Amino acid sequence: MKKHSTVFIGLDTHKDSIAVAYATDSRTEPVTYLGAIRTQHYAIRKMRPAV
């Protein structure tokens, strides 16, 4: 039987940067801040965290 889970992605967008964070559907785990990236297309494609 497969276990399904939900991941919530948070993006705080600004003119020069995007702050990235994620949270799971578990209320006991903290929100994980992944960092800020530039708004260029290559920077967004490069951001591939192992969630």
PDB file of N, CA, C and O in Angstrom:
ATOM      1  N   MET A   1       0.839  -1.177   0.000  1.00  0.00           N
ATOM      2  CA  MET A   1       0.000   0.000   0.000  1.00  0.00           C
ATOM      3  C   MET A   1       0.888   1.246   0.000  1.00  0.00           C
ATOM      4  O   MET A   1       1.832   1.338   0.784  1.00  0.00           O
ATOM      5  N   LYS A   2       0.591   2.183  -0.861  1.00  0.00           N
ATOM      6  CA  LYS A   2       1.380   3.402  -0.959  1.00  0.00           C
ATOM      7  C   LYS A   2       0.915   4.418   0.071  1.00  0.00           C
ATOM      8  O   LYS A   2      -0.277   4.546   0.352  1.00  0.00           O
ATOM      9  N   LYS A   3       1.872   5.128   0.622  1.00  0.00           N
ATOM     10  CA  LYS A   3       1.567   6.186   1.579  1.00  0.00           C
ATOM     11  C   LYS A   3       1.615   7.524   0.844  1.00  0.00           C
ATOM     12  O   LYS A   3       2.609   7.838   0.188  1.00  0.00           O
ATOM     13  N   HIS A   4       0.572   8.293   0.947  1.00  0.00           N
ATOM     14  CA  HIS A   4       0.518   9.604   0.314  1.00  0.00           C
ATOM     15  C   HIS A   4       0.852  10.671   1.348  1.00  0.00           C
ATOM     16  O   HIS A   4       0.509  10.541   2.523  1.00  0.00           O
ATOM     17  N   SER A   5       1.509  11.704   0.911  1.00  0.00           N
ATOM     18  CA  SER A   5       1.813  12.818   1.791  1.00  0.00           C
ATOM     19  C   SER A   5       1.659  14.121   1.016  1.00  0.00           C
ATOM     20  O   SER A   5       1.653  14.143  -0.215  1.00  0.00           O
ATOM     21  N   THR A   6       1.537  15.177   1.756  1.00  0.00           N
ATOM     22  CA  THR A   6       1.366  16.500   1.174  1.00  0.00           C
ATOM     23  C   THR A   6       2.541  17.373   1.582  1.00  0.00           C
ATOM     24  O   THR A   6       2.973  17.344   2.734  1.00  0.00           O
ATOM     25  N   VAL A   7       3.057  18.147   0.640  1.00  0.00           N
ATOM     26  CA  VAL A   7       4.119  19.103   0.918  1.00  0.00           C
ATOM     27  C   VAL A   7       3.619  20.470   0.487  1.00  0.00           C
ATOM     28  O   VAL A   7       3.137  20.646  -0.632  1.00  0.00           O
ATOM     29  N   PHE A   8       3.739  21.437   1.388  1.00  0.00           N
ATOM     30  CA  PHE A   8       3.331  22.813   1.104  1.00  0.00           C
ATOM     31  C   PHE A   8       4.582  23.623   0.796  1.00  0.00           C
ATOM     32  O   PHE A   8       5.534  23.631   1.577  1.00  0.00           O
ATOM     33  N   ILE A   9       4.575  24.298  -0.338  1.00  0.00           N
ATOM     34  CA  ILE A   9       5.707  25.108  -0.777  1.00  0.00           C
ATOM     35  C   ILE A   9       5.370  26.579  -0.565  1.00  0.00           C
ATOM     36  O   ILE A   9       4.297  27.040  -0.951  1.00  0.00           O
ATOM     37  N   GLY A  10       6.295  27.310   0.051  1.00  0.00           N
ATOM     38  CA  GLY A  10       6.107  28.742   0.271  1.00  0.00           C
ATOM     39  C   GLY A  10       7.115  29.535  -0.530  1.00  0.00           C
ATOM     40  O   GLY A  10       8.315  29.270  -0.459  1.00  0.00           O
ATOM     41  N   LEU A  11       6.638  30.508  -1.294  1.00  0.00           N
ATOM     42  CA  LEU A  11       7.499  31.389  -2.089  1.00  0.00           C
ATOM     43  C   LEU A  11       7.202  32.828  -1.721  1.00  0.00           C
ATOM     44  O   LEU A  11       6.081  33.302  -1.905  1.00  0.00           O
ATOM     45  N   ASP A  12       8.202  33.526  -1.200  1.00  0.00           N
ATOM     46  CA  ASP A  12       8.070  34.944  -0.877  1.00  0.00           C
ATOM     47  C   ASP A  12       8.826  35.705  -1.954  1.00  0.00           C
ATOM     48  O   ASP A  12      10.054  35.796  -1.922  1.00  0.00           O
ATOM     49  N   THR A  13       8.084  36.249  -2.905  1.00  0.00           N
ATOM     50  CA  THR A  13       8.713  36.839  -4.086  1.00  0.00           C
ATOM     51  C   THR A  13       8.952  38.330  -3.919  1.00  0.00           C
ATOM     52  O   THR A  13       8.136  39.064  -3.361  1.00  0.00           O
ATOM     53  N   HIS A  14      10.101  38.743  -4.423  1.00  0.00           N
ATOM     54  CA  HIS A  14      10.492  40.151  -4.446  1.00  0.00           C
ATOM     55  C   HIS A  14      11.058  40.449  -5.825  1.00  0.00           C
ATOM     56  O   HIS A  14      11.188  39.547  -6.652  1.00  0.00           O
ATOM     57  N   LYS A  15      11.387  41.678  -6.073  1.00  0.00           N
ATOM     58  CA  LYS A  15      11.902  42.062  -7.388  1.00  0.00           C
ATOM     59  C   LYS A  15      13.209  41.348  -7.716  1.00  0.00           C
ATOM     60  O   LYS A  15      13.405  40.922  -8.855  1.00  0.00           O
ATOM     61  N   ASP A  16      14.108  41.210  -6.739  1.00  0.00           N
ATOM     62  CA  ASP A  16      15.430  40.647  -7.004  1.00  0.00           C
ATOM     63  C   ASP A  16      15.657  39.254  -6.431  1.00  0.00           C
ATOM     64  O   ASP A  16      16.691  38.644  -6.704  1.00  0.00           O
ATOM     65  N   SER A  17      14.707  38.731  -5.634  1.00  0.00           N
ATOM     66  CA  SER A  17      14.931  37.420  -5.026  1.00  0.00           C
ATOM     67  C   SER A  17      13.612  36.715  -4.716  1.00  0.00           C
ATOM     68  O   SER A  17      12.543  37.325  -4.679  1.00  0.00           O
ATOM     69  N   ILE A  18      13.734  35.404  -4.495  1.00  0.00           N
ATOM     70  CA  ILE A  18      12.602  34.578  -4.092  1.00  0.00           C
ATOM     71  C   ILE A  18      13.065  33.745  -2.904  1.00  0.00           C
ATOM     72  O   ILE A  18      14.026  32.984  -3.021  1.00  0.00           O
ATOM     73  N   ALA A  19      12.391  33.878  -1.758  1.00  0.00           N
ATOM     74  CA  ALA A  19      12.684  33.056  -0.588  1.00  0.00           C
ATOM     75  C   ALA A  19      11.832  31.797  -0.680  1.00  0.00           C
ATOM     76  O   ALA A  19      10.634  31.869  -0.952  1.00  0.00           O
ATOM     77  N   VAL A  20      12.460  30.634  -0.452  1.00  0.00           N
ATOM     78  CA  VAL A  20      11.793  29.346  -0.645  1.00  0.00           C
ATOM     79  C   VAL A  20      11.791  28.562   0.671  1.00  0.00           C
ATOM     80  O   VAL A  20      12.813  28.455   1.349  1.00  0.00           O
ATOM     81  N   ALA A  21      10.612  28.014   1.019  1.00  0.00           N
ATOM     82  CA  ALA A  21      10.478  27.168   2.206  1.00  0.00           C
ATOM     83  C   ALA A  21       9.436  26.094   1.921  1.00  0.00           C
ATOM     84  O   ALA A  21       8.631  26.226   1.000  1.00  0.00           O
ATOM     85  N   TYR A  22       9.458  25.026   2.724  1.00  0.00           N
ATOM     86  CA  TYR A  22       8.435  23.999   2.575  1.00  0.00           C
ATOM     87  C   TYR A  22       8.056  23.439   3.941  1.00  0.00           C
ATOM     88  O   TYR A  22       8.825  23.516   4.899  1.00  0.00           O
ATOM     89  N   ALA A  23       6.858  22.875   4.006  1.00  0.00           N
ATOM     90  CA  ALA A  23       6.363  22.223   5.214  1.00  0.00           C
ATOM     91  C   ALA A  23       5.604  20.972   4.798  1.00  0.00           C
ATOM     92  O   ALA A  23       4.948  20.953   3.757  1.00  0.00           O
ATOM     93  N   THR A  24       5.695  19.937   5.610  1.00  0.00           N
ATOM     94  CA  THR A  24       4.940  18.718   5.341  1.00  0.00           C
ATOM     95  C   THR A  24       3.579  18.825   6.011  1.00  0.00           C
ATOM     96  O   THR A  24       3.303  19.789   6.724  1.00  0.00           O
ATOM     97  N   ASP A  25       2.733  17.833   5.778  1.00  0.00           N
ATOM     98  CA  ASP A  25       1.417  17.853   6.393  1.00  0.00           C
ATOM     99  C   ASP A  25       1.456  17.423   7.861  1.00  0.00           C
ATOM    100  O   ASP A  25       0.430  17.436   8.540  1.00  0.00           O
ATOM    101  N   SER A  26       2.629  17.045   8.345  1.00  0.00           N
ATOM    102  CA  SER A  26       2.788  16.705   9.757  1.00  0.00           C
ATOM    103  C   SER A  26       2.910  17.993  10.570  1.00  0.00           C
ATOM    104  O   SER A  26       3.754  18.837  10.270  1.00  0.00           O
ATOM    105  N   ARG A  27       2.092  18.142  11.571  1.00  0.00           N
ATOM    106  CA  ARG A  27       2.128  19.364  12.390  1.00  0.00           C
ATOM    107  C   ARG A  27       3.258  19.344  13.413  1.00  0.00           C
ATOM    108  O   ARG A  27       3.491  20.343  14.094  1.00  0.00           O
ATOM    109  N   THR A  28       3.960  18.224  13.530  1.00  0.00           N
ATOM    110  CA  THR A  28       5.045  18.140  14.498  1.00  0.00           C
ATOM    111  C   THR A  28       6.392  18.542  13.912  1.00  0.00           C
ATOM    112  O   THR A  28       7.310  18.873  14.662  1.00  0.00           O
ATOM    113  N   GLU A  29       6.530  18.521  12.596  1.00  0.00           N
ATOM    114  CA  GLU A  29       7.784  18.893  11.958  1.00  0.00           C
ATOM    115  C   GLU A  29       7.809  20.395  11.673  1.00  0.00           C
ATOM    116  O   GLU A  29       6.793  20.965  11.276  1.00  0.00           O
ATOM    117  N   PRO A  30       8.957  21.038  11.870  1.00  0.00           N
ATOM    118  CA  PRO A  30       9.041  22.478  11.607  1.00  0.00           C
ATOM    119  C   PRO A  30       9.082  22.787  10.107  1.00  0.00           C
ATOM    120  O   PRO A  30       9.358  21.912   9.287  1.00  0.00           O
ATOM    121  N   VAL A  31       8.809  24.018   9.777  1.00  0.00           N
ATOM    122  CA  VAL A  31       8.937  24.492   8.398  1.00  0.00           C
ATOM    123  C   VAL A  31      10.426  24.545   8.065  1.00  0.00           C
ATOM    124  O   VAL A  31      11.233  24.975   8.889  1.00  0.00           O
ATOM    125  N   THR A  32      10.788  24.110   6.866  1.00  0.00           N
ATOM    126  CA  THR A  32      12.188  24.098   6.443  1.00  0.00           C
ATOM    127  C   THR A  32      12.432  25.219   5.455  1.00  0.00           C
ATOM    128  O   THR A  32      11.831  25.256   4.381  1.00  0.00           O
ATOM    129  N   TYR A  33      13.320  26.138   5.825  1.00  0.00           N
ATOM    130  CA  TYR A  33      13.700  27.241   4.952  1.00  0.00           C
ATOM    131  C   TYR A  33      14.845  26.777   4.069  1.00  0.00           C
ATOM    132  O   TYR A  33      15.888  26.360   4.574  1.00  0.00           O
ATOM    133  N   LEU A  34      14.664  26.844   2.757  1.00  0.00           N
ATOM    134  CA  LEU A  34      15.682  26.381   1.821  1.00  0.00           C
ATOM    135  C   LEU A  34      16.633  27.481   1.390  1.00  0.00           C
ATOM    136  O   LEU A  34      17.728  27.192   0.907  1.00  0.00           O
ATOM    137  N   GLY A  35      16.241  28.735   1.553  1.00  0.00           N
ATOM    138  CA  GLY A  35      17.106  29.842   1.196  1.00  0.00           C
ATOM    139  C   GLY A  35      16.471  30.747   0.162  1.00  0.00           C
ATOM    140  O   GLY A  35      15.333  30.549  -0.262  1.00  0.00           O
ATOM    141  N   ALA A  36      17.236  31.739  -0.228  1.00  0.00           N
ATOM    142  CA  ALA A  36      16.780  32.706  -1.226  1.00  0.00           C
ATOM    143  C   ALA A  36      17.530  32.466  -2.532  1.00  0.00           C
ATOM    144  O   ALA A  36      18.715  32.133  -2.533  1.00  0.00           O
ATOM    145  N   ILE A  37      16.826  32.640  -3.627  1.00  0.00           N
ATOM    146  CA  ILE A  37      17.428  32.491  -4.946  1.00  0.00           C
ATOM    147  C   ILE A  37      17.166  33.753  -5.753  1.00  0.00           C
ATOM    148  O   ILE A  37      16.280  34.540  -5.419  1.00  0.00           O
ATOM    149  N   ARG A  38      17.928  33.938  -6.799  1.00  0.00           N
ATOM    150  CA  ARG A  38      17.727  35.075  -7.697  1.00  0.00           C
ATOM    151  C   ARG A  38      16.503  34.818  -8.559  1.00  0.00           C
ATOM    152  O   ARG A  38      16.013  33.690  -8.609  1.00  0.00           O
ATOM    153  N   THR A  39      16.013  35.811  -9.220  1.00  0.00           N
ATOM    154  CA  THR A  39      14.802  35.670 -10.030  1.00  0.00           C
ATOM    155  C   THR A  39      15.088  35.301 -11.483  1.00  0.00           C
ATOM    156  O   THR A  39      14.156  35.206 -12.282  1.00  0.00           O
ATOM    157  N   GLN A  40      16.345  35.094 -11.842  1.00  0.00           N
ATOM    158  CA  GLN A  40      16.659  34.675 -13.199  1.00  0.00           C
ATOM    159  C   GLN A  40      16.158  33.248 -13.433  1.00  0.00           C
ATOM    160  O   GLN A  40      16.098  32.434 -12.512  1.00  0.00           O
ATOM    161  N   HIS A  41      15.808  32.973 -14.664  1.00  0.00           N
ATOM    162  CA  HIS A  41      15.236  31.684 -15.039  1.00  0.00           C
ATOM    163  C   HIS A  41      16.155  30.523 -14.668  1.00  0.00           C
ATOM    164  O   HIS A  41      15.678  29.499 -14.180  1.00  0.00           O
ATOM    165  N   TYR A  42      17.465  30.661 -14.891  1.00  0.00           N
ATOM    166  CA  TYR A  42      18.392  29.565 -14.597  1.00  0.00           C
ATOM    167  C   TYR A  42      18.476  29.284 -13.099  1.00  0.00           C
ATOM    168  O   TYR A  42      18.658  28.132 -12.705  1.00  0.00           O
ATOM    169  N   ALA A  43      18.350  30.302 -12.260  1.00  0.00           N
ATOM    170  CA  ALA A  43      18.408  30.105 -10.809  1.00  0.00           C
ATOM    171  C   ALA A  43      17.177  29.352 -10.308  1.00  0.00           C
ATOM    172  O   ALA A  43      17.275  28.525  -9.401  1.00  0.00           O
ATOM    173  N   ILE A  44      16.036  29.637 -10.895  1.00  0.00           N
ATOM    174  CA  ILE A  44      14.802  28.950 -10.506  1.00  0.00           C
ATOM    175  C   ILE A  44      14.872  27.481 -10.927  1.00  0.00           C
ATOM    176  O   ILE A  44      14.476  26.606 -10.157  1.00  0.00           O
ATOM    177  N   ARG A  45      15.363  27.198 -12.124  1.00  0.00           N
ATOM    178  CA  ARG A  45      15.486  25.805 -12.583  1.00  0.00           C
ATOM    179  C   ARG A  45      16.507  25.026 -11.762  1.00  0.00           C
ATOM    180  O   ARG A  45      16.345  23.824 -11.553  1.00  0.00           O
ATOM    181  N   LYS A  46      17.547  25.692 -11.299  1.00  0.00           N
ATOM    182  CA  LYS A  46      18.613  25.032 -10.547  1.00  0.00           C
ATOM    183  C   LYS A  46      18.134  24.620  -9.146  1.00  0.00           C
ATOM    184  O   LYS A  46      18.677  23.680  -8.567  1.00  0.00           O
ATOM    185  N   MET A  47      17.145  25.298  -8.606  1.00  0.00           N
ATOM    186  CA  MET A  47      16.666  25.016  -7.252  1.00  0.00           C
ATOM    187  C   MET A  47      15.834  23.744  -7.269  1.00  0.00           C
ATOM    188  O   MET A  47      14.642  23.799  -7.569  1.00  0.00           O
ATOM    189  N   ARG A  48      16.427  22.612  -6.957  1.00  0.00           N
ATOM    190  CA  ARG A  48      15.730  21.322  -6.902  1.00  0.00           C
ATOM    191  C   ARG A  48      16.120  20.610  -5.622  1.00  0.00           C
ATOM    192  O   ARG A  48      17.008  19.758  -5.633  1.00  0.00           O
ATOM    193  N   PRO A  49      15.467  20.947  -4.519  1.00  0.00           N
ATOM    194  CA  PRO A  49      15.820  20.319  -3.240  1.00  0.00           C
ATOM    195  C   PRO A  49      15.369  18.865  -3.182  1.00  0.00           C
ATOM    196  O   PRO A  49      14.421  18.475  -3.864  1.00  0.00           O
ATOM    197  N   ALA A  50      16.037  18.080  -2.382  1.00  0.00           N
ATOM    198  CA  ALA A  50      15.630  16.688  -2.147  1.00  0.00           C
ATOM    199  C   ALA A  50      14.630  16.686  -1.009  1.00  0.00           C
ATOM    200  O   ALA A  50      15.006  16.616   0.161  1.00  0.00           O
ATOM    201  N   VAL A  51      13.370  16.763  -1.352  1.00  0.00           N
ATOM    202  CA  VAL A  51      12.311  16.813  -0.344  1.00  0.00           C
ATOM    203  C   VAL A  51      11.828  15.415  -0.074  1.00  0.00           C
ATOM    204  O   VAL A  51      10.931  15.220   0.747  1.00  0.00           O
TER     205      VAL A  51
END
